[in-house]
Amino acid sequence: MELEERVAALERRMAALEGGERSAPEVVDSTFWALEGLKAQLAEAGAPGEDGAVLFTGTVRLPTRERYEWQFGAFAERLLDQDWAETAESFAALGHPVRLRLLREILGGRRTAAELAESEEVGTTGQIYHHLRQLTGAGWLHTTGRGRYEVPGARVVPLLVALTAARP
């Protein structure tokens, strides 16, 4: 394994560790055990959480055997008060079928433009690089050297959450 690949693997592990809490939830005899835990946290927090909160979390093992664990929570009041237009670029980057295909291929282990060009329905090399730039600019990808791309560890679970939320 080349030094750059080893460093990239270490960066992925660090991103997964730094991406969020890694403690296992207490299993409650309820379909909504995560929701009940969130409500308990809000009760302890007092006034800032009186309007509610959202929580998303996940543990994922990719086909490449990489594992990511991540969670994020935010008070509803803060989310509702934010300028949502600031997220438009991130959503726009996900709004193209080829970009979604590229992300799926990258999560599956194809990490270079040459490997991605072997996939059907992704277009020419120039088109691939255009889409990779869009995804990189929006933070959904970063380069790890030698033309290799990957989804940052802290974005793996949020990407899957966004895909889940977008389902009809």
C-alpha positions as CSV (number, residue, x, y, z in Angstrom):
1,M,0.0,0.0,0.0
2,E,1.4,3.4,-1.0
3,L,2.0,6.0,1.6
4,E,-0.7,8.3,0.2
5,E,-3.3,5.5,0.4
6,R,-2.3,4.7,4.0
7,V,-2.6,8.4,4.9
8,A,-6.0,8.6,3.2
9,A,-7.1,5.5,5.2
10,L,-5.9,7.1,8.5
11,E,-7.8,10.4,7.5
12,R,-11.0,8.4,7.0
13,R,-10.6,6.7,10.4
14,M,-10.0,10.1,12.1
15,A,-13.0,11.6,10.3
16,A,-15.2,8.8,11.5
17,L,-13.9,9.2,15.1
18,E,-14.3,13.0,15.0
19,G,-17.6,12.9,13.2
20,G,-19.8,12.5,16.3
21,E,-20.5,10.6,19.5
22,R,-19.7,7.0,19.5
23,S,-21.6,5.7,22.5
24,A,-24.2,3.0,22.0
25,P,-27.7,4.1,22.8
26,E,-29.5,2.6,25.7
27,V,-32.1,0.2,24.2
28,V,-35.6,1.1,25.4
29,D,-38.5,-1.3,25.0
30,S,-40.1,1.0,22.4
31,T,-40.3,1.5,18.7
32,F,-39.3,5.1,19.3
33,W,-36.3,4.5,21.6
34,A,-34.2,7.2,19.8
35,L,-37.0,9.7,20.0
36,E,-37.5,8.9,23.7
37,G,-33.8,9.5,24.3
38,L,-34.0,12.8,22.4
39,K,-37.0,13.9,24.5
40,A,-35.1,13.0,27.7
41,Q,-32.1,15.1,26.5
42,L,-34.4,18.0,25.7
43,A,-36.0,17.8,29.2
44,E,-32.6,18.0,30.7
45,A,-31.6,21.0,28.5
46,G,-34.6,23.1,29.6
47,A,-35.7,26.2,27.7
48,P,-33.5,26.0,24.5
49,G,-35.2,22.7,23.5
50,E,-38.8,23.6,24.3
51,D,-39.6,23.9,20.6
52,G,-38.2,20.5,19.9
53,A,-35.1,19.2,18.1
54,V,-34.0,16.9,15.4
55,L,-31.6,14.0,15.6
56,F,-30.1,11.8,13.0
57,T,-27.6,9.1,13.5
58,G,-26.2,6.0,11.8
59,T,-23.7,3.3,11.7
60,V,-22.6,2.3,8.2
61,R,-20.2,-0.3,6.8
62,L,-19.5,0.4,3.1
63,P,-18.8,-2.3,0.5
64,T,-15.2,-1.3,0.9
65,R,-15.4,-2.5,4.5
66,E,-14.9,1.1,5.8
67,R,-17.1,1.8,8.8
68,Y,-18.6,5.1,9.9
69,E,-20.6,6.0,13.0
70,W,-22.1,9.5,13.3
71,Q,-24.8,11.5,15.0
72,F,-26.0,15.1,14.9
73,G,-28.7,16.9,16.8
74,A,-30.0,20.5,16.6
75,F,-32.6,22.5,18.3
76,A,-35.6,23.2,16.1
77,E,-35.7,26.9,17.0
78,R,-32.1,27.3,15.7
79,L,-32.8,25.4,12.5
80,L,-36.0,27.4,11.8
81,D,-34.1,30.7,12.4
82,Q,-31.2,29.9,10.0
83,D,-31.0,31.2,6.5
84,W,-31.9,28.0,4.5
85,A,-30.6,29.5,1.3
86,E,-27.0,28.9,2.6
87,T,-27.7,25.1,2.0
88,A,-28.7,25.5,-1.6
89,E,-25.3,24.7,-3.1
90,S,-25.1,21.5,-1.1
91,F,-28.6,20.4,-2.2
92,A,-28.0,21.5,-5.8
93,A,-24.9,19.4,-6.0
94,L,-27.0,16.3,-5.1
95,G,-29.7,17.3,-7.6
96,H,-28.2,15.6,-10.6
97,P,-28.6,11.8,-11.3
98,V,-25.0,11.5,-12.6
99,R,-23.6,13.1,-9.4
100,L,-25.7,10.7,-7.2
101,R,-24.4,7.8,-9.3
102,L,-20.8,9.0,-8.9
103,L,-21.2,9.3,-5.1
104,R,-22.6,5.7,-5.0
105,E,-19.7,4.4,-7.1
106,I,-17.2,6.2,-4.9
107,L,-18.8,4.8,-1.7
108,G,-18.6,1.4,-3.4
109,G,-14.8,1.7,-4.0
110,R,-14.3,3.3,-7.4
111,R,-12.2,6.3,-6.4
112,T,-10.5,7.7,-9.5
113,A,-11.9,9.3,-12.6
114,A,-10.6,6.4,-14.7
115,E,-12.4,3.9,-12.5
116,L,-15.6,6.0,-12.5
117,A,-15.4,6.3,-16.4
118,E,-15.8,2.5,-16.5
119,S,-19.3,2.9,-15.1
120,E,-22.2,3.2,-17.4
121,E,-24.3,6.3,-17.6
122,V,-21.7,8.8,-16.2
123,G,-20.7,10.5,-19.4
124,T,-17.3,11.5,-20.8
125,T,-14.2,12.0,-18.7
126,G,-14.8,15.8,-19.1
127,Q,-18.3,15.5,-17.8
128,I,-17.1,13.3,-14.9
129,Y,-14.6,15.9,-13.9
130,H,-17.3,18.6,-14.1
131,H,-19.5,16.6,-11.7
132,L,-16.7,15.8,-9.4
133,R,-15.8,19.5,-9.1
134,Q,-19.4,20.3,-8.2
135,L,-19.5,17.6,-5.5
136,T,-16.1,18.7,-4.2
137,G,-17.1,22.3,-4.1
138,A,-20.2,21.5,-2.1
139,G,-18.2,19.3,0.4
140,W,-19.7,16.0,-0.6
141,L,-16.3,14.8,-1.9
142,H,-12.6,15.6,-1.3
143,T,-9.5,14.4,-3.0
144,T,-6.9,12.3,-1.3
145,G,-4.1,12.6,-3.7
146,R,-3.2,11.0,-7.0
147,G,-6.7,11.8,-8.4
148,R,-8.5,9.8,-5.8
149,Y,-11.9,10.9,-4.5
150,E,-13.8,10.0,-1.4
151,V,-16.8,11.1,0.6
152,P,-15.5,12.7,3.8
153,G,-16.3,10.5,6.8
154,A,-18.4,13.1,8.4
155,R,-20.6,13.3,5.3
156,V,-21.3,9.5,4.7
157,V,-24.2,9.2,7.2
158,P,-25.6,12.7,6.3
159,L,-25.6,11.7,2.6
160,L,-27.5,8.5,3.4
161,V,-29.9,10.5,5.6
162,A,-30.6,13.0,2.8
163,L,-31.2,10.2,0.4
164,T,-33.6,8.5,2.9
165,A,-35.4,11.8,3.5
166,A,-35.8,12.4,-0.2
167,R,-37.6,9.1,-0.8
168,P,-41.3,9.5,-1.6
